[in-house]
Amino acid sequence: MNDIILSHKRWQQIFDVQLIIALIITVLELITKKQRNFGNIFQLVFLILIVGLNFYVQFNRHNSSKLNFEITRWLNLLVFSSYFTIIWLVVGNYLIFNFRQFEILWVLLLWAAYLVLLLPLAILYAGDLRKWFLMLLAVYFLDQQYGPDVSLRISRNLRFLHSVTGQGVIAALALLIIACFLGKAWGCHFNPNLKFIKSRNFQISTFILLLAFATLDLFYNAFSVTDKQILTAFFYFSSDIQAKYFTLPSLTSAIEPGILEETERYLMILIFLTGFKYARKWRLPIAVYASGILFGLSHAGNVGWNGETFSATIAQVIGVMGSGFLWAVLYLYTGKLWLPMLYHFLMDYLANLQSGWNSAGWTFSGYASDYIQEILMVGVPLVFTIWMMYGKRRAVIEENVDRLLNLKDSKFINKKVSRN
């Protein structure tokens, strides 16, 4: 594997230090507990075995079997993606609780640590994967870091620090950093935001139309309201923005999915493009529509979130797929990840300003107009993105895909496509 910023040996040394620190803190935590149960002891024994396996494989890397390494790889990704963050939380809460006078300093240091906490793990054990389904599984494990950070016990009087941490913004930024490094490890562009190079196939009219359509999709999702009247699915819009919802949590709870979920989808796009990089006819539609479907399915866990019903969650899963298709094409046509991040943020923020950040994310009454609205939310973006798959529009996207994948032999580069 190519060296990513640091040498492979250096990343391994950092990871080994993390293992030892995690083991020491686990032992200390067990010693200081007044009551010890079987679960605590089993956790320690299991951790010792995994750490031992890691060092065994390292010290016998020339003689160790490939099977041993693969077992170690997947155990590390499965266990330490979450366990390192739990150790971070234990240390963080201890420092904040016992040395409250330095709370701001601790939080800033903890932020810095969290941003790079899983980098060694990601680079060492996910960076050399080349099969797309294994890459997808590794990213799923690495994405489990979201959660422990919101339990850091920051004083509520530190409103900014509390909101940024409690709403998961730091975890979102951490995943974005991991995405950059993993992209580089997989042979792709380090920065997901490509430098704009005006292609012969680039059309300003297409660019404006794409932005206009993304904006229309944004406002339809944010302000479209339905009732028993079928025509409301097409023509009825209502804005209920309220001053009381202009709060810091409303802002940060929209920033988090804008970064986190678009980074997740960027990784999916990258994985599918990498996995099918030489299947030029199919790699683009696979990346756009598979990532959009997975983006929709990722919302399936919202059942019960602040009262969201099962039927509303199913509607949300289906409805957001359309935006997923559209934002994928928006990214690949422009080469700018911050654009879909911005649209995603605005969509969530407008929802927060109308109902509050801690309200159900979706409603579904079962009217005929609700079903029509779902069809429009998915069907219209689907038709538009299919249109983007042809002619000069497709050529510009393929150029960006080749640049993203660091392919130098693109048949599209510097060639003008005359078809519309």
Kinemage of the C-alpha trace (Angstrom):
@kinemage 1
@onewidth
@group {chain A} dominant
@subgroup {mainchain}
@vectorlist {calphas} color= white
{ca met a 1} P 0.000 0.000 0.000
{ca asn a 2} L 1.275 3.473 -0.859
{ca asp a 3} L 2.258 5.710 2.047
{ca ile a 4} L -0.534 8.148 2.925
{ca ile a 5} L 1.005 11.332 4.402
{ca leu a 6} L 2.923 9.176 6.906
{ca ser a 7} L 4.681 5.888 6.214
{ca his a 8} L 2.843 2.616 6.768
{ca lys a 9} L 5.236 1.862 9.620
{ca arg a 10} L 4.407 5.163 11.331
{ca trp a 11} L 0.652 4.592 11.044
{ca gln a 12} L 1.163 1.141 12.550
{ca gln a 13} L 3.125 2.590 15.455
{ca ile a 14} L 0.375 5.126 16.171
{ca phe a 15} L -2.259 2.382 16.054
{ca asp a 16} L -0.195 0.227 18.434
{ca val a 17} L -0.003 3.112 20.905
{ca gln a 18} L -3.792 3.472 20.660
{ca leu a 19} L -4.171 -0.238 21.441
{ca ile a 20} L -1.958 0.014 24.513
{ca ile a 21} L -3.720 3.156 25.777
{ca ala a 22} L -7.128 1.501 25.314
{ca leu a 23} L -5.934 -1.560 27.228
{ca ile a 24} L -4.472 0.491 30.093
{ca ile a 25} L -7.615 2.615 30.482
{ca thr a 26} L -9.819 -0.490 30.415
{ca val a 27} L -7.735 -2.082 33.176
{ca leu a 28} L -7.779 1.098 35.278
{ca glu a 29} L -11.522 1.459 34.837
{ca leu a 30} L -12.056 -2.136 35.957
{ca ile a 31} L -9.802 -1.688 38.998
{ca thr a 32} L -11.590 1.468 40.145
{ca lys a 33} L -15.068 -0.024 39.820
{ca lys a 34} L -16.643 -0.944 43.133
{ca gln a 35} L -18.594 -3.766 41.567
{ca arg a 36} L -17.185 -6.054 38.906
{ca asn a 37} L -19.354 -8.369 36.885
{ca phe a 38} L -18.781 -11.056 34.303
{ca gly a 39} L -19.344 -8.593 31.461
{ca asn a 40} L -16.523 -6.288 32.596
{ca ile a 41} L -14.083 -9.170 32.991
{ca phe a 42} L -15.085 -10.717 29.654
{ca gln a 43} L -14.590 -7.355 27.942
{ca leu a 44} L -11.063 -7.075 29.340
{ca val a 45} L -10.141 -10.653 28.402
{ca phe a 46} L -11.538 -10.182 24.891
{ca leu a 47} L -9.591 -6.939 24.489
{ca ile a 48} L -6.363 -8.609 25.652
{ca leu a 49} L -6.868 -11.393 23.105
{ca ile a 50} L -7.422 -8.944 20.231
{ca val a 51} L -4.426 -6.809 21.214
{ca gly a 52} L -2.342 -9.962 21.522
{ca leu a 53} L -3.465 -11.141 18.088
{ca asn a 54} L -2.486 -7.768 16.606
{ca phe a 55} L 1.049 -7.936 17.957
{ca tyr a 56} L 1.376 -11.619 17.043
{ca val a 57} L 0.482 -10.886 13.414
{ca gln a 58} L 2.857 -7.898 13.333
{ca phe a 59} L 5.827 -9.726 14.814
{ca asn a 60} L 5.253 -12.746 12.573
{ca arg a 61} L 4.194 -10.877 9.458
{ca his a 62} L 6.655 -12.778 7.260
{ca asn a 63} L 5.457 -16.161 8.502
{ca ser a 64} L 1.879 -15.391 9.488
{ca ser a 65} L -0.866 -16.637 7.182
{ca lys a 66} L -3.091 -14.317 5.179
{ca leu a 67} L -6.043 -15.719 7.113
{ca asn a 68} L -4.591 -14.435 10.392
{ca phe a 69} L -4.239 -10.957 8.944
{ca glu a 70} L -7.788 -10.965 7.553
{ca ile a 71} L -9.186 -12.080 10.906
{ca thr a 72} L -7.223 -9.288 12.577
{ca arg a 73} L -8.368 -6.745 9.981
{ca trp a 74} L -12.080 -7.366 10.434
{ca leu a 75} L -11.884 -7.749 14.200
{ca asn a 76} L -10.092 -4.401 14.394
{ca leu a 77} L -12.616 -2.657 12.145
{ca leu a 78} L -15.560 -4.205 13.967
{ca val a 79} L -14.315 -3.623 17.515
{ca phe a 80} L -12.060 -0.579 17.549
{ca ser a 81} L -14.202 1.672 15.340
{ca ser a 82} L -16.483 1.997 18.335
{ca tyr a 83} L -14.180 1.051 21.225
{ca phe a 84} L -11.637 3.807 20.582
{ca thr a 85} L -14.449 6.365 20.679
{ca ile a 86} L -15.728 4.892 23.950
{ca ile a 87} L -12.238 5.221 25.451
{ca trp a 88} L -12.152 8.806 24.152
{ca leu a 89} L -15.465 9.445 25.901
{ca val a 90} L -14.289 7.905 29.192
{ca val a 91} L -11.106 10.001 29.197
{ca gly a 92} L -12.961 13.132 28.115
{ca asn a 93} L -15.648 12.915 30.775
{ca tyr a 94} L -13.023 12.189 33.446
{ca leu a 95} L -11.016 15.289 32.512
{ca ile a 96} L -14.068 17.544 32.271
{ca phe a 97} L -15.621 16.295 35.508
{ca asn a 98} L -12.438 16.398 37.607
{ca phe a 99} L -10.763 19.484 36.132
{ca arg a 100} L -13.738 21.663 35.256
{ca gln a 101} L -11.657 24.868 35.338
{ca phe a 102} L -9.897 23.728 32.141
{ca glu a 103} L -13.081 22.594 30.404
{ca ile a 104} L -12.711 24.724 27.272
{ca leu a 105} L -9.136 23.506 26.798
{ca trp a 106} L -10.182 19.874 27.293
{ca val a 107} L -13.002 20.156 24.780
{ca leu a 108} L -10.754 21.690 22.128
{ca leu a 109} L -8.111 18.991 22.688
{ca leu a 110} L -10.778 16.291 22.600
{ca trp a 111} L -12.111 17.698 19.338
{ca ala a 112} L -8.625 17.567 17.810
{ca ala a 113} L -8.184 13.969 18.979
{ca tyr a 114} L -11.593 12.881 17.689
{ca leu a 115} L -10.959 14.289 14.228
{ca val a 116} L -8.052 11.876 13.681
{ca leu a 117} L -8.924 9.127 16.152
{ca leu a 118} L -9.796 6.448 13.596
{ca leu a 119} L -7.381 7.495 10.856
{ca pro a 120} L -4.710 4.843 11.623
{ca leu a 121} L -7.375 2.129 11.780
{ca ala a 122} L -8.939 3.270 8.501
{ca ile a 123} L -5.666 3.567 6.595
{ca leu a 124} L -4.140 0.317 7.851
{ca tyr a 125} L -7.165 -1.948 7.551
{ca ala a 126} L -9.515 -0.352 5.007
{ca gly a 127} L -7.032 1.479 2.796
{ca asp a 128} L -5.752 -1.609 0.981
{ca leu a 129} L -9.167 -3.112 0.218
{ca arg a 130} L -10.037 -3.260 -3.479
{ca lys a 131} L -13.278 -5.245 -3.678
{ca trp a 132} L -16.156 -2.781 -3.575
{ca phe a 133} L -18.376 -4.824 -1.247
{ca leu a 134} L -15.542 -5.168 1.293
{ca met a 135} L -14.826 -1.442 1.044
{ca leu a 136} L -18.510 -0.767 1.691
{ca leu a 137} L -18.480 -3.036 4.748
{ca ala a 138} L -15.333 -1.382 6.120
{ca val a 139} L -16.871 2.077 5.737
{ca tyr a 140} L -19.995 0.865 7.530
{ca phe a 141} L -17.856 -0.184 10.511
{ca leu a 142} L -15.825 3.034 10.493
{ca asp a 143} L -19.016 5.089 10.425
{ca gln a 144} L -19.994 3.723 13.844
{ca gln a 145} L -17.952 6.497 15.460
{ca tyr a 146} L -21.070 8.665 15.378
{ca gly a 147} L -22.714 8.504 18.807
{ca pro a 148} L -20.222 8.495 21.713
{ca asp a 149} L -19.218 12.094 20.998
{ca val a 150} L -22.725 13.364 21.773
{ca ser a 151} L -22.429 11.923 25.301
{ca leu a 152} L -19.483 14.126 26.241
{ca arg a 153} L -20.661 15.982 29.372
{ca ile a 154} L -19.920 19.553 28.366
{ca ser a 155} L -21.486 22.284 30.489
{ca arg a 156} L -24.617 23.708 28.895
{ca asn a 157} L -23.433 27.229 29.619
{ca leu a 158} L -20.753 26.635 26.961
{ca arg a 159} L -23.500 26.769 24.342
{ca phe a 160} L -21.375 26.641 21.210
{ca leu a 161} L -19.098 23.822 22.395
{ca his a 162} L -22.068 21.874 23.750
{ca ser a 163} L -24.146 22.203 20.581
{ca val a 164} L -21.354 21.448 18.104
{ca thr a 165} L -20.362 18.336 20.047
{ca gly a 166} L -23.831 17.222 21.095
{ca gln a 167} L -25.267 17.451 17.574
{ca gly a 168} L -22.471 15.338 16.078
{ca val a 169} L -20.743 18.002 13.975
{ca ile a 170} L -17.295 16.862 15.148
{ca ala a 171} L -18.089 13.249 14.239
{ca ala a 172} L -19.217 14.434 10.793
{ca leu a 173} L -15.957 16.319 10.236
{ca ala a 174} L -14.001 13.287 11.447
{ca leu a 175} L -15.692 11.102 8.822
{ca leu a 176} L -14.916 13.693 6.134
{ca ile a 177} L -11.219 13.532 7.065
{ca ile a 178} L -11.332 9.730 6.949
{ca ala a 179} L -12.988 9.935 3.513
{ca cys a 180} L -10.154 12.090 2.156
{ca phe a 181} L -7.493 9.694 3.419
{ca leu a 182} L -9.350 6.574 2.296
{ca gly a 183} L -9.843 8.083 -1.146
{ca lys a 184} L -6.096 8.604 -1.398
{ca ala a 185} L -5.409 5.070 -0.137
{ca trp a 186} L -7.747 3.658 -2.795
{ca gly a 187} L -5.829 5.498 -5.504
{ca cys a 188} L -8.317 8.330 -5.889
{ca his a 189} L -8.132 12.091 -5.519
{ca phe a 190} L -7.375 13.179 -1.937
{ca asn a 191} L -9.589 16.252 -2.051
{ca pro a 192} L -13.225 15.445 -2.943
{ca asn a 193} L -13.555 18.995 -4.307
{ca leu a 194} L -11.961 18.942 -7.748
{ca lys a 195} L -10.367 22.018 -9.259
{ca phe a 196} L -12.619 23.469 -11.943
{ca ile a 197} L -11.223 22.855 -15.414
{ca lys a 198} L -13.501 24.105 -18.150
{ca ser a 199} L -14.125 21.249 -20.522
{ca arg a 200} L -15.049 21.654 -24.162
{ca asn a 201} L -18.195 19.773 -23.256
{ca phe a 202} L -19.110 21.997 -20.316
{ca gln a 203} L -22.254 24.056 -20.898
{ca ile a 204} L -23.180 26.934 -18.603
{ca ser a 205} L -26.844 26.386 -19.484
{ca thr a 206} L -26.680 22.815 -18.148
{ca phe a 207} L -24.933 24.021 -14.995
{ca ile a 208} L -27.607 26.677 -14.361
{ca leu a 209} L -30.388 24.182 -15.064
{ca leu a 210} L -28.821 21.698 -12.640
{ca leu a 211} L -28.648 24.309 -9.877
{ca ala a 212} L -32.202 25.438 -10.635
{ca phe a 213} L -33.499 21.888 -10.465
{ca ala a 214} L -31.656 21.230 -7.189
{ca thr a 215} L -33.176 24.434 -5.788
{ca leu a 216} L -36.654 23.414 -6.959
{ca asp a 217} L -36.200 20.023 -5.290
{ca leu a 218} L -35.084 21.795 -2.109
{ca phe a 219} L -38.153 24.036 -1.949
{ca tyr a 220} L -40.564 21.247 -2.888
{ca asn a 221} L -39.237 19.090 -0.043
{ca ala a 222} L -39.199 22.007 2.392
{ca phe a 223} L -42.541 23.665 1.681
{ca ser a 224} L -44.821 21.212 -0.139
{ca val a 225} L -47.869 20.344 2.003
{ca thr a 226} L -50.578 17.797 1.184
{ca asp a 227} L -54.081 17.061 2.432
{ca lys a 228} L -57.024 15.031 1.125
{ca gln a 229} L -57.173 17.111 -2.053
{ca ile a 230} L -55.079 15.413 -4.743
{ca leu a 231} L -54.073 18.708 -6.349
{ca thr a 232} L -52.220 19.728 -3.178
{ca ala a 233} L -49.428 17.341 -4.172
{ca phe a 234} L -48.736 19.629 -7.128
{ca phe a 235} L -49.677 23.167 -6.222
{ca tyr a 236} L -50.002 23.656 -2.467
{ca phe a 237} L -47.051 25.159 -0.610
{ca ser a 238} L -46.857 26.562 2.889
{ca ser a 239} L -44.085 28.135 4.954
{ca asp a 240} L -44.287 27.988 8.735
{ca ile a 241} L -40.872 29.387 9.668
{ca gln a 242} L -40.978 30.525 13.294
{ca ala a 243} L -38.652 32.893 15.132
{ca lys a 244} L -38.461 30.609 18.175
{ca tyr a 245} L -36.663 27.984 16.090
{ca phe a 246} L -33.775 30.283 15.137
{ca thr a 247} L -31.543 28.585 17.688
{ca leu a 248} L -28.016 27.211 17.734
{ca pro a 249} L -29.201 23.565 17.981
{ca ser a 250} L -31.424 24.101 14.917
{ca leu a 251} L -28.337 25.259 13.028
{ca thr a 252} L -25.871 22.603 14.203
{ca ser a 253} L -28.389 19.768 13.813
{ca ala a 254} L -28.652 20.750 10.123
{ca ile a 255} L -24.890 21.164 9.653
{ca glu a 256} L -24.282 17.629 10.943
{ca pro a 257} L -26.308 15.704 8.295
{ca gly a 258} L -25.165 18.110 5.609
{ca ile a 259} L -21.585 17.034 6.245
{ca leu a 260} L -22.026 13.508 7.608
{ca glu a 261} L -24.603 12.107 5.204
{ca glu a 262} L -23.053 13.706 2.132
{ca thr a 263} L -19.662 12.324 3.178
{ca glu a 264} L -21.227 8.889 3.596
{ca arg a 265} L -22.712 9.140 0.115
{ca tyr a 266} L -19.451 10.479 -1.302
{ca leu a 267} L -17.732 7.355 0.035
{ca met a 268} L -20.432 5.176 -1.549
{ca ile a 269} L -19.993 6.963 -4.880
{ca leu a 270} L -16.229 6.544 -4.638
{ca ile a 271} L -16.540 2.853 -3.782
{ca phe a 272} L -18.893 2.060 -6.665
{ca leu a 273} L -16.836 4.106 -9.128
{ca thr a 274} L -13.667 2.344 -7.979
{ca gly a 275} L -15.270 -1.084 -8.062
{ca phe a 276} L -16.559 -0.590 -11.609
{ca lys a 277} L -13.975 1.887 -12.865
{ca tyr a 278} L -13.334 0.091 -16.155
{ca ala a 279} L -17.004 -0.619 -16.898
{ca arg a 280} L -17.453 2.812 -18.471
{ca lys a 281} L -20.981 2.164 -19.646
{ca trp a 282} L -22.257 1.224 -16.208
{ca arg a 283} L -20.003 2.748 -13.550
{ca leu a 284} L -21.780 6.118 -13.508
{ca pro a 285} L -25.407 4.892 -13.249
{ca ile a 286} L -24.335 2.276 -10.687
{ca ala a 287} L -22.613 4.924 -8.554
{ca val a 288} L -25.459 7.441 -8.786
{ca tyr a 289} L -28.419 5.132 -8.232
{ca ala a 290} L -26.844 2.613 -5.846
{ca ser a 291} L -25.564 5.439 -3.635
{ca gly a 292} L -28.978 7.131 -3.794
{ca ile a 293} L -30.784 3.948 -2.775
{ca leu a 294} L -28.362 3.350 0.108
{ca phe a 295} L -28.789 6.999 1.094
{ca gly a 296} L -32.525 6.443 1.335
{ca leu a 297} L -32.164 3.176 3.251
{ca ser a 298} L -29.885 4.866 5.784
{ca his a 299} L -32.982 6.719 7.045
{ca ala a 300} L -34.761 3.470 7.941
{ca gly a 301} L -33.527 3.788 11.511
{ca asn a 302} L -35.642 6.908 12.049
{ca val a 303} L -38.672 4.888 13.156
{ca gly a 304} L -39.785 6.325 16.480
{ca trp a 305} L -37.464 9.339 16.264
{ca asn a 306} L -39.443 12.014 18.105
{ca gly a 307} L -42.665 10.208 17.250
{ca glu a 308} L -41.985 9.419 13.581
{ca thr a 309} L -44.266 6.551 12.533
{ca phe a 310} L -43.281 3.453 10.566
{ca ser a 311} L -45.253 4.565 7.494
{ca ala a 312} L -43.645 8.014 7.681
{ca thr a 313} L -40.198 6.418 7.823
{ca ile a 314} L -40.930 4.267 4.762
{ca ala a 315} L -42.089 7.418 2.982
{ca gln a 316} L -38.896 9.193 4.030
{ca val a 317} L -36.694 6.328 2.819
{ca ile a 318} L -38.359 6.464 -0.596
{ca gly a 319} L -38.704 10.240 -0.779
{ca val a 320} L -35.099 11.158 -0.033
{ca met a 321} L -33.798 8.790 -2.717
{ca gly a 322} L -34.776 11.378 -5.313
{ca ser a 323} L -32.642 14.045 -3.654
{ca gly a 324} L -29.883 11.448 -3.344
{ca phe a 325} L -29.889 10.829 -7.110
{ca leu a 326} L -29.938 14.550 -7.826
{ca trp a 327} L -27.179 15.497 -5.372
{ca ala a 328} L -24.950 12.699 -6.686
{ca val a 329} L -25.203 14.112 -10.217
{ca leu a 330} L -24.747 17.644 -8.862
{ca tyr a 331} L -21.478 16.559 -7.248
{ca leu a 332} L -20.161 14.596 -10.212
{ca tyr a 333} L -21.026 17.299 -12.763
{ca thr a 334} L -19.467 20.140 -10.770
{ca gly a 335} L -16.775 18.206 -8.901
{ca lys a 336} L -17.685 20.190 -5.771
{ca leu a 337} L -18.805 18.174 -2.738
{ca trp a 338} L -19.644 21.337 -0.830
{ca leu a 339} L -22.569 21.977 -3.199
{ca pro a 340} L -24.665 18.909 -2.227
{ca met a 341} L -23.566 19.515 1.371
{ca leu a 342} L -25.005 23.024 1.138
{ca tyr a 343} L -28.308 21.844 -0.358
{ca his a 344} L -28.611 19.075 2.228
{ca phe a 345} L -27.925 21.538 5.042
{ca leu a 346} L -30.520 23.990 3.709
{ca met a 347} L -33.150 21.272 3.376
{ca asp a 348} L -32.691 20.187 6.994
{ca tyr a 349} L -32.362 23.733 8.286
{ca leu a 350} L -35.594 24.857 6.622
{ca ala a 351} L -37.336 21.858 8.195
{ca asn a 352} L -35.884 22.745 11.608
{ca leu a 353} L -37.062 26.354 11.308
{ca gln a 354} L -40.619 25.169 10.740
{ca ser a 355} L -40.984 22.386 13.294
{ca gly a 356} L -37.905 22.432 15.527
{ca trp a 357} L -34.769 20.315 15.320
{ca asn a 358} L -36.091 17.660 17.715
{ca ser a 359} L -39.353 16.938 15.900
{ca ala a 360} L -40.263 14.007 13.672
{ca gly a 361} L -38.418 14.302 10.394
{ca trp a 362} L -41.279 13.128 8.162
{ca thr a 363} L -45.052 12.784 8.206
{ca phe a 364} L -47.347 10.560 6.139
{ca ser a 365} L -51.143 10.548 6.368
{ca gly a 366} L -51.897 7.941 3.715
{ca tyr a 367} L -53.867 10.272 1.433
{ca ala a 368} L -53.707 9.793 -2.325
{ca ser a 369} L -51.879 13.128 -2.462
{ca asp a 370} L -49.165 11.696 -0.170
{ca tyr a 371} L -48.507 8.861 -2.611
{ca ile a 372} L -48.417 11.266 -5.539
{ca gln a 373} L -45.986 13.465 -3.626
{ca glu a 374} L -43.713 10.447 -3.057
{ca ile a 375} L -43.783 9.613 -6.760
{ca leu a 376} L -42.895 13.197 -7.648
{ca met a 377} L -40.057 13.314 -5.115
{ca val a 378} L -38.438 10.223 -6.621
{ca gly a 379} L -39.677 10.155 -10.194
{ca val a 380} L -38.900 13.705 -11.291
{ca pro a 381} L -35.254 13.679 -10.064
{ca leu a 382} L -34.886 10.193 -11.559
{ca val a 383} L -35.972 11.408 -15.003
{ca phe a 384} L -33.743 14.480 -14.733
{ca thr a 385} L -30.667 12.466 -13.728
{ca ile a 386} L -31.271 9.997 -16.570
{ca trp a 387} L -31.269 12.981 -18.933
{ca met a 388} L -27.925 14.016 -17.428
{ca met a 389} L -26.484 10.628 -18.427
{ca tyr a 390} L -26.325 11.508 -22.122
{ca gly a 391} L -24.444 13.754 -24.532
{ca lys a 392} L -22.159 16.530 -23.364
{ca arg a 393} L -23.635 16.303 -19.887
{ca arg a 394} L -22.422 12.717 -19.520
{ca ala a 395} L -19.051 13.655 -21.011
{ca val a 396} L -18.411 16.315 -18.355
{ca ile a 397} L -19.358 13.886 -15.597
{ca glu a 398} L -17.093 11.178 -17.034
{ca glu a 399} L -14.205 13.630 -17.152
{ca asn a 400} L -14.692 14.418 -13.482
{ca val a 401} L -15.004 10.725 -12.645
{ca asp a 402} L -11.680 10.006 -14.342
{ca arg a 403} L -10.063 12.885 -12.466
{ca leu a 404} L -11.572 11.653 -9.220
{ca leu a 405} L -10.213 8.154 -9.870
{ca asn a 406} L -6.853 9.519 -11.085
{ca leu a 407} L -7.310 7.851 -14.474
{ca lys a 408} L -5.219 9.490 -17.176
{ca asp a 409} L -6.585 7.706 -20.229
{ca ser a 410} L -10.108 9.079 -20.336
{ca lys a 411} L -11.600 8.951 -23.815
{ca phe a 412} L -13.631 12.031 -22.868
{ca ile a 413} L -10.784 14.340 -21.863
{ca asn a 414} L -10.053 17.095 -24.383
{ca lys a 415} L -12.574 15.647 -26.820
{ca lys a 416} L -15.671 17.526 -27.777
{ca val a 417} L -18.926 15.581 -27.784
{ca ser a 418} L -21.445 16.916 -30.261
{ca arg a 419} L -24.497 14.976 -29.072
{ca asn a 420} L -26.982 16.751 -26.786
